[in-house]
């Protein structure tokens, strides 16, 4: 078989135990997150690209089918909370930037960088939300996540309570939204319906005469 195991489906492989994950310093709830076919394909493709880019290092790190299979299991579990699109982009960026074979931790860092691009840290986001004004759907937000975190927290709550009370609530909502972004969810601003402009058409001569008759009747003239 040789390295034909690269084509083996990860869905046929058991996932690593929670203790293995903790040892990699990445704690993930494996009951809440299940690998999708897109994640499986992304990790399989990532390994294919790593083998092509780091041929000698790759085969030294994974000298046989067993070690390669175990590595694919572990990487899938360690990257399960990232979107498949980010895994693919992170892998290519890691290959461009690194002479040596990257680790799952390196891939996660690149994924985090992709997610956080253009997104303010939670403190700046909190200040932005507190300083925003109505109509908030039209406000010039740094990123839509700030608007959604503010909406989840409550605008009246944000403006009516001290920071010591509002910031922990906002921070929790913001971090939850960040996790959703990492998993590939598209978080955008709601579409604001344009206000319809009613154009008034001038009345015809006959319509004007009819209006005048009705007005005279109402005024008893």
C-alpha positions as protocol buffer text, in pm:
chain_id: "A"
residue {
  index: 1
  type: UNK
  ca { x: 0 y: 0 z: 0 }
}
residue {
  index: 2
  type: UNK
  ca { x: 286 y: 247 z: 79 }
}
residue {
  index: 3
  type: UNK
  ca { x: 156 y: 595 z: 123 }
}
residue {
  index: 4
  type: UNK
  ca { x: -170 y: 520 z: -57 }
}
residue {
  index: 5
  type: UNK
  ca { x: -328 y: 558 z: 284 }
}
residue {
  index: 6
  type: UNK
  ca { x: -332 y: 929 z: 200 }
}
residue {
  index: 7
  type: UNK
  ca { x: -645 y: 856 z: -1 }
}
residue {
  index: 8
  type: UNK
  ca { x: -810 y: 663 z: 282 }
}
residue {
  index: 9
  type: UNK
  ca { x: -1125 y: 823 z: 415 }
}
residue {
  index: 10
  type: UNK
  ca { x: -1089 y: 972 z: 760 }
}
residue {
  index: 11
  type: UNK
  ca { x: -1452 y: 882 z: 827 }
}
residue {
  index: 12
  type: UNK
  ca { x: -1337 y: 521 z: 859 }
}
residue {
  index: 13
  type: UNK
  ca { x: -1085 y: 611 z: 1130 }
}
residue {
  index: 14
  type: UNK
  ca { x: -1158 y: 642 z: 1502 }
}
residue {
  index: 15
  type: UNK
  ca { x: -1096 y: 984 z: 1652 }
}
residue {
  index: 16
  type: UNK
  ca { x: -828 y: 1032 z: 1923 }
}
residue {
  index: 17
  type: UNK
  ca { x: -917 y: 1035 z: 2289 }
}
residue {
  index: 18
  type: UNK
  ca { x: -980 y: 1354 z: 2486 }
}
residue {
  index: 19
  type: UNK
  ca { x: -652 y: 1305 z: 2675 }
}
residue {
  index: 20
  type: UNK
  ca { x: -458 y: 1322 z: 2348 }
}
residue {
  index: 21
  type: UNK
  ca { x: -627 y: 1648 z: 2266 }
}
residue {
  index: 22
  type: UNK
  ca { x: -555 y: 1802 z: 2606 }
}
residue {
  index: 23
  type: UNK
  ca { x: -189 y: 1704 z: 2568 }
}
residue {
  index: 24
  type: UNK
  ca { x: -180 y: 1920 z: 2255 }
}
residue {
  index: 25
  type: UNK
  ca { x: -305 y: 2217 z: 2466 }
}
residue {
  index: 26
  type: UNK
  ca { x: -622 y: 2244 z: 2261 }
}
residue {
  index: 27
  type: UNK
  ca { x: -937 y: 2168 z: 2458 }
}
residue {
  index: 28
  type: UNK
  ca { x: -1238 y: 2093 z: 2241 }
}
residue {
  index: 29
  type: UNK
  ca { x: -1578 y: 1952 z: 2333 }
}
residue {
  index: 30
  type: UNK
  ca { x: -1582 y: 1643 z: 2109 }
}
residue {
  index: 31
  type: UNK
  ca { x: -1943 y: 1578 z: 2200 }
}
residue {
  index: 32
  type: UNK
  ca { x: -2057 y: 1916 z: 2069 }
}
residue {
  index: 33
  type: UNK
  ca { x: -1841 y: 1919 z: 1754 }
}
residue {
  index: 34
  type: UNK
  ca { x: -1859 y: 1640 z: 1500 }
}
residue {
  index: 35
  type: UNK
  ca { x: -1646 y: 1620 z: 1186 }
}
residue {
  index: 36
  type: UNK
  ca { x: -1834 y: 1698 z: 866 }
}
residue {
  index: 37
  type: UNK
  ca { x: -1741 y: 1557 z: 527 }
}
residue {
  index: 38
  type: UNK
  ca { x: -1606 y: 1902 z: 441 }
}
residue {
  index: 39
  type: UNK
  ca { x: -1371 y: 1891 z: 742 }
}
residue {
  index: 40
  type: UNK
  ca { x: -1258 y: 1540 z: 649 }
}
residue {
  index: 41
  type: UNK
  ca { x: -1190 y: 1647 z: 291 }
}
residue {
  index: 42
  type: UNK
  ca { x: -1007 y: 1963 z: 406 }
}
residue {
  index: 43
  type: UNK
  ca { x: -771 y: 1772 z: 638 }
}
residue {
  index: 44
  type: UNK
  ca { x: -709 y: 1500 z: 378 }
}
residue {
  index: 45
  type: UNK
  ca { x: -627 y: 1762 z: 116 }
}
residue {
  index: 46
  type: UNK
  ca { x: -407 y: 1946 z: 365 }
}
residue {
  index: 47
  type: UNK
  ca { x: -200 y: 1631 z: 420 }
}
residue {
  index: 48
  type: UNK
  ca { x: -168 y: 1582 z: 45 }
}
residue {
  index: 49
  type: UNK
  ca { x: -31 y: 1934 z: 3 }
}
residue {
  index: 50
  type: UNK
  ca { x: 202 y: 1894 z: 300 }
}
residue {
  index: 51
  type: UNK
  ca { x: 341 y: 1574 z: 150 }
}
residue {
  index: 52
  type: UNK
  ca { x: 406 y: 1747 z: -182 }
}
residue {
  index: 53
  type: UNK
  ca { x: 565 y: 2054 z: -19 }
}
residue {
  index: 54
  type: UNK
  ca { x: 774 y: 1880 z: 249 }
}
residue {
  index: 55
  type: UNK
  ca { x: 835 y: 1540 z: 93 }
}
residue {
  index: 56
  type: UNK
  ca { x: 1142 y: 1429 z: 291 }
}
residue {
  index: 57
  type: UNK
  ca { x: 1034 y: 1592 z: 619 }
}
residue {
  index: 58
  type: UNK
  ca { x: 682 y: 1455 z: 574 }
}
residue {
  index: 59
  type: UNK
  ca { x: 791 y: 1094 z: 533 }
}
residue {
  index: 60
  type: UNK
  ca { x: 1036 y: 1129 z: 819 }
}
residue {
  index: 61
  type: UNK
  ca { x: 757 y: 1257 z: 1046 }
}
residue {
  index: 62
  type: UNK
  ca { x: 510 y: 991 z: 924 }
}
residue {
  index: 63
  type: UNK
  ca { x: 726 y: 693 z: 823 }
}
residue {
  index: 64
  type: UNK
  ca { x: 447 y: 436 z: 799 }
}
residue {
  index: 65
  type: UNK
  ca { x: 75 y: 400 z: 746 }
}
residue {
  index: 66
  type: UNK
  ca { x: -2 y: 373 z: 1117 }
}
residue {
  index: 67
  type: UNK
  ca { x: 171 y: 698 z: 1216 }
}
residue {
  index: 68
  type: UNK
  ca { x: 17 y: 879 z: 920 }
}
residue {
  index: 69
  type: UNK
  ca { x: -331 y: 753 z: 1004 }
}
residue {
  index: 70
  type: UNK
  ca { x: -295 y: 856 z: 1370 }
}
residue {
  index: 71
  type: UNK
  ca { x: -170 y: 1200 z: 1264 }
}
residue {
  index: 72
  type: UNK
  ca { x: -471 y: 1254 z: 1038 }
}
residue {
  index: 73
  type: UNK
  ca { x: -702 y: 1149 z: 1321 }
}
residue {
  index: 74
  type: UNK
  ca { x: -543 y: 1395 z: 1562 }
}
residue {
  index: 75
  type: UNK
  ca { x: -526 y: 1685 z: 1319 }
}
residue {
  index: 76
  type: UNK
  ca { x: -892 y: 1640 z: 1232 }
}
residue {
  index: 77
  type: UNK
  ca { x: -990 y: 1658 z: 1597 }
}
residue {
  index: 78
  type: UNK
  ca { x: -761 y: 1952 z: 1671 }
}
residue {
  index: 79
  type: UNK
  ca { x: -895 y: 2152 z: 1377 }
}
residue {
  index: 80
  type: UNK
  ca { x: -1261 y: 2051 z: 1407 }
}
residue {
  index: 81
  type: UNK
  ca { x: -1363 y: 2395 z: 1540 }
}
residue {
  index: 82
  type: UNK
  ca { x: -1218 y: 2573 z: 1234 }
}
residue {
  index: 83
  type: UNK
  ca { x: -1403 y: 2612 z: 906 }
}
residue {
  index: 84
  type: UNK
  ca { x: -1290 y: 2386 z: 618 }
}
residue {
  index: 85
  type: UNK
  ca { x: -1225 y: 2695 z: 405 }
}
residue {
  index: 86
  type: UNK
  ca { x: -994 y: 2841 z: 668 }
}
residue {
  index: 87
  type: UNK
  ca { x: -811 y: 2509 z: 710 }
}
residue {
  index: 88
  type: UNK
  ca { x: -740 y: 2503 z: 337 }
}
residue {
  index: 89
  type: UNK
  ca { x: -623 y: 2866 z: 327 }
}
residue {
  index: 90
  type: UNK
  ca { x: -419 y: 2827 z: 647 }
}
residue {
  index: 91
  type: UNK
  ca { x: -241 y: 2522 z: 508 }
}
residue {
  index: 92
  type: UNK
  ca { x: -136 y: 2704 z: 191 }
}
residue {
  index: 93
  type: UNK
  ca { x: -23 y: 3008 z: 388 }
}
residue {
  index: 94
  type: UNK
  ca { x: 177 y: 2789 z: 625 }
}
residue {
  index: 95
  type: UNK
  ca { x: 349 y: 2622 z: 331 }
}
residue {
  index: 96
  type: UNK
  ca { x: 437 y: 2961 z: 181 }
}
residue {
  index: 97
  type: UNK
  ca { x: 577 y: 3095 z: 509 }
}
residue {
  index: 98
  type: UNK
  ca { x: 758 y: 2797 z: 660 }
}
residue {
  index: 99
  type: UNK
  ca { x: 1062 y: 2597 z: 560 }
}
residue {
  index: 100
  type: UNK
  ca { x: 976 y: 2321 z: 803 }
}
residue {
  index: 101
  type: UNK
  ca { x: 671 y: 2100 z: 827 }
}
residue {
  index: 102
  type: UNK
  ca { x: 402 y: 2291 z: 1022 }
}
residue {
  index: 103
  type: UNK
  ca { x: 223 y: 2154 z: 1327 }
}
residue {
  index: 104
  type: UNK
  ca { x: -151 y: 2157 z: 1406 }
}
residue {
  index: 105
  type: UNK
  ca { x: -77 y: 2450 z: 1636 }
}
residue {
  index: 106
  type: UNK
  ca { x: 70 y: 2644 z: 1341 }
}
residue {
  index: 107
  type: UNK
  ca { x: -237 y: 2574 z: 1128 }
}
residue {
  index: 108
  type: UNK
  ca { x: -464 y: 2688 z: 1411 }
}
residue {
  index: 109
  type: UNK
  ca { x: -270 y: 3013 z: 1440 }
}
residue {
  index: 110
  type: UNK
  ca { x: -314 y: 3081 z: 1069 }
}
residue {
  index: 111
  type: UNK
  ca { x: -685 y: 2998 z: 1098 }
}
residue {
  index: 112
  type: UNK
  ca { x: -717 y: 3239 z: 1391 }
}
residue {
  index: 113
  type: UNK
  ca { x: -543 y: 3508 z: 1189 }
}
residue {
  index: 114
  type: UNK
  ca { x: -787 y: 3460 z: 901 }
}
residue {
  index: 115
  type: UNK
  ca { x: -1086 y: 3483 z: 1135 }
}
residue {
  index: 116
  type: UNK
  ca { x: -958 y: 3788 z: 1324 }
}
residue {
  index: 117
  type: UNK
  ca { x: -863 y: 3989 z: 1015 }
}
residue {
  index: 118
  type: UNK
  ca { x: -1042 y: 4324 z: 1046 }
}
residue {
  index: 119
  type: UNK
  ca { x: -1211 y: 4231 z: 1375 }
}
residue {
  index: 120
  type: UNK
  ca { x: -1143 y: 4452 z: 1679 }
}
residue {
  index: 121
  type: UNK
  ca { x: -1049 y: 4304 z: 2015 }
}
residue {
  index: 122
  type: UNK
  ca { x: -1331 y: 4271 z: 2264 }
}
residue {
  index: 123
  type: UNK
  ca { x: -1249 y: 4591 z: 2454 }
}
residue {
  index: 124
  type: UNK
  ca { x: -1246 y: 4808 z: 2142 }
}
residue {
  index: 125
  type: UNK
  ca { x: -1561 y: 4635 z: 2021 }
}
residue {
  index: 126
  type: UNK
  ca { x: -1731 y: 4714 z: 2353 }
}
residue {
  index: 127
  type: UNK
  ca { x: -1638 y: 5083 z: 2329 }
}
residue {
  index: 128
  type: UNK
  ca { x: -1760 y: 5095 z: 1969 }
}
residue {
  index: 129
  type: UNK
  ca { x: -2093 y: 4936 z: 2066 }
}
residue {
  index: 130
  type: UNK
  ca { x: -2142 y: 5178 z: 2356 }
}
residue {
  index: 131
  type: UNK
  ca { x: -2068 y: 5481 z: 2139 }
}
residue {
  index: 132
  type: UNK
  ca { x: -2295 y: 5374 z: 1853 }
}
residue {
  index: 133
  type: UNK
  ca { x: -2619 y: 5553 z: 1776 }
}
residue {
  index: 134
  type: UNK
  ca { x: -2950 y: 5475 z: 1609 }
}
residue {
  index: 135
  type: UNK
  ca { x: -3024 y: 5363 z: 1348 }
}
residue {
  index: 136
  type: UNK
  ca { x: -2765 y: 5099 z: 1437 }
}
residue {
  index: 137
  type: UNK
  ca { x: -2822 y: 4887 z: 1128 }
}
residue {
  index: 138
  type: UNK
  ca { x: -2681 y: 5180 z: 929 }
}
residue {
  index: 139
  type: UNK
  ca { x: -2395 y: 5256 z: 1168 }
}
residue {
  index: 140
  type: UNK
  ca { x: -2039 y: 5233 z: 1026 }
}
residue {
  index: 141
  type: UNK
  ca { x: -1937 y: 4922 z: 1221 }
}
residue {
  index: 142
  type: UNK
  ca { x: -1579 y: 4799 z: 1217 }
}
residue {
  index: 143
  type: UNK
  ca { x: -1722 y: 4450 z: 1170 }
}
residue {
  index: 144
  type: UNK
  ca { x: -2080 y: 4309 z: 1178 }
}
residue {
  index: 145
  type: UNK
  ca { x: -1987 y: 4098 z: 1482 }
}
residue {
  index: 146
  type: UNK
  ca { x: -1980 y: 4416 z: 1695 }
}
residue {
  index: 147
  type: UNK
  ca { x: -2338 y: 4497 z: 1599 }
}
residue {
  index: 148
  type: UNK
  ca { x: -2459 y: 4143 z: 1672 }
}
residue {
  index: 149
  type: UNK
  ca { x: -2278 y: 4133 z: 2007 }
}
residue {
  index: 150
  type: UNK
  ca { x: -2442 y: 4463 z: 2100 }
}
residue {
  index: 151
  type: UNK
  ca { x: -2783 y: 4340 z: 1988 }
}
residue {
  index: 152
  type: UNK
  ca { x: -2744 y: 4017 z: 2188 }
}
residue {
  index: 153
  type: UNK
  ca { x: -2639 y: 4214 z: 2496 }
}
residue {
  index: 154
  type: UNK
  ca { x: -2916 y: 4471 z: 2457 }
}
residue {
  index: 155
  type: UNK
  ca { x: -2869 y: 4836 z: 2360 }
}
residue {
  index: 156
  type: UNK
  ca { x: -3080 y: 4966 z: 2647 }
}
residue {
  index: 157
  type: UNK
  ca { x: -2882 y: 4749 z: 2888 }
}
residue {
  index: 158
  type: UNK
  ca { x: -2551 y: 4877 z: 2749 }
}
residue {
  index: 159
  type: UNK
  ca { x: -2651 y: 5240 z: 2782 }
}
residue {
  index: 160
  type: UNK
  ca { x: -2829 y: 5213 z: 3116 }
}
residue {
  index: 161
  type: UNK
  ca { x: -2588 y: 5010 z: 3330 }
}
residue {
  index: 162
  type: UNK
  ca { x: -2227 y: 5065 z: 3444 }
}
residue {
  index: 163
  type: UNK
  ca { x: -1940 y: 4904 z: 3252 }
}
residue {
  index: 164
  type: UNK
  ca { x: -1862 y: 4666 z: 3540 }
}
residue {
  index: 165
  type: UNK
  ca { x: -2200 y: 4503 z: 3476 }
}
residue {
  index: 166
  type: UNK
  ca { x: -2235 y: 4533 z: 3098 }
}
residue {
  index: 167
  type: UNK
  ca { x: -1883 y: 4443 z: 2982 }
}
residue {
  index: 168
  type: UNK
  ca { x: -1882 y: 4080 z: 3111 }
}
residue {
  index: 169
  type: UNK
  ca { x: -2214 y: 4016 z: 2933 }
}
residue {
  index: 170
  type: UNK
  ca { x: -2093 y: 4179 z: 2611 }
}
residue {
  index: 171
  type: UNK
  ca { x: -1763 y: 3992 z: 2628 }
}
residue {
  index: 172
  type: UNK
  ca { x: -1938 y: 3656 z: 2661 }
}
residue {
  index: 173
  type: UNK
  ca { x: -2164 y: 3728 z: 2364 }
}
residue {
  index: 174
  type: UNK
  ca { x: -1870 y: 3856 z: 2159 }
}
residue {
  index: 175
  type: UNK
  ca { x: -1658 y: 3546 z: 2224 }
}
residue {
  index: 176
  type: UNK
  ca { x: -1949 y: 3318 z: 2139 }
}
residue {
  index: 177
  type: UNK
  ca { x: -1988 y: 3499 z: 1808 }
}
residue {
  index: 178
  type: UNK
  ca { x: -1615 y: 3465 z: 1743 }
}
residue {
  index: 179
  type: UNK
  ca { x: -1645 y: 3089 z: 1786 }
}
residue {
  index: 180
  type: UNK
  ca { x: -1925 y: 3085 z: 1531 }
}
residue {
  index: 181
  type: UNK
  ca { x: -1705 y: 3282 z: 1292 }
}
residue {
  index: 182
  type: UNK
  ca { x: -1421 y: 3034 z: 1339 }
}
residue {
  index: 183
  type: UNK
  ca { x: -1656 y: 2753 z: 1242 }
}
residue {
  index: 184
  type: UNK
  ca { x: -1733 y: 2928 z: 916 }
}
residue {
  index: 185
  type: UNK
  ca { x: -2065 y: 3093 z: 992 }
}
residue {
  index: 186
  type: UNK
  ca { x: -2133 y: 3400 z: 781 }
}
residue {
  index: 187
  type: UNK
  ca { x: -2218 y: 3683 z: 1021 }
}
residue {
  index: 188
  type: UNK
  ca { x: -2336 y: 3989 z: 833 }
}
residue {
  index: 189
  type: UNK
  ca { x: -2545 y: 4295 z: 902 }
}
residue {
  index: 190
  type: UNK
  ca { x: -2921 y: 4263 z: 844 }
}
residue {
  index: 191
  type: UNK
  ca { x: -3046 y: 4407 z: 520 }
}
residue {
  index: 192
  type: UNK
  ca { x: -3210 y: 4743 z: 575 }
}
residue {
  index: 193
  type: UNK
  ca { x: -3512 y: 4799 z: 355 }
}
residue {
  index: 194
  type: UNK
  ca { x: -3501 y: 5122 z: 163 }
}
residue {
  index: 195
  type: UNK
  ca { x: -3776 y: 5371 z: 244 }
}
residue {
  index: 196
  type: UNK
  ca { x: -4010 y: 5394 z: -49 }
}
residue {
  index: 197
  type: UNK
  ca { x: -4058 y: 5743 z: -183 }
}
residue {
  index: 198
  type: UNK
  ca { x: -4408 y: 5816 z: -295 }
}
residue {
  index: 199
  type: UNK
  ca { x: -4402 y: 6059 z: -584 }
}
residue {
  index: 200
  type: UNK
  ca { x: -4712 y: 6273 z: -603 }
}
residue {
  index: 201
  type: UNK
  ca { x: -4864 y: 6312 z: -947 }
}
residue {
  index: 202
  type: UNK
  ca { x: -5042 y: 6641 z: -1029 }
}
residue {
  index: 203
  type: UNK
  ca { x: -5420 y: 6606 z: -1051 }
}
residue {
  index: 204
  type: UNK
  ca { x: -5586 y: 6637 z: -1387 }
}
residue {
  index: 205
  type: UNK
  ca { x: -5829 y: 6921 z: -1456 }
}
residue {
  index: 206
  type: UNK
  ca { x: -6129 y: 6689 z: -1414 }
}
residue {
  index: 207
  type: UNK
  ca { x: -5993 y: 6551 z: -1084 }
}
residue {
  index: 208
  type: UNK
  ca { x: -5936 y: 6904 z: -957 }
}
residue {
  index: 209
  type: UNK
  ca { x: -6297 y: 7000 z: -1042 }
}
residue {
  index: 210
  type: UNK
  ca { x: -6428 y: 6689 z: -864 }
}
residue {
  index: 211
  type: UNK
  ca { x: -6219 y: 6770 z: -557 }
}
residue {
  index: 212
  type: UNK
  ca { x: -6355 y: 7125 z: -558 }
}
residue {
  index: 213
  type: UNK
  ca { x: -6714 y: 6999 z: -576 }
}
residue {
  index: 214
  type: UNK
  ca { x: -6654 y: 6761 z: -284 }
}
residue {
  index: 215
  type: UNK
  ca { x: -6490 y: 7039 z: -83 }
}
residue {
  index: 216
  type: UNK
  ca { x: -6785 y: 7273 z: -146 }
}
residue {
  index: 217
  type: UNK
  ca { x: -7026 y: 7004 z: -29 }
}
residue {
  index: 218
  type: UNK
  ca { x: -6824 y: 6945 z: 289 }
}
residue {
  index: 219
  type: UNK
  ca { x: -6820 y: 7320 z: 360 }
}
residue {
  index: 220
  type: UNK
  ca { x: -7185 y: 7356 z: 265 }
}
residue {
  index: 221
  type: UNK
  ca { x: -7107 y: 7625 z: 10 }
}
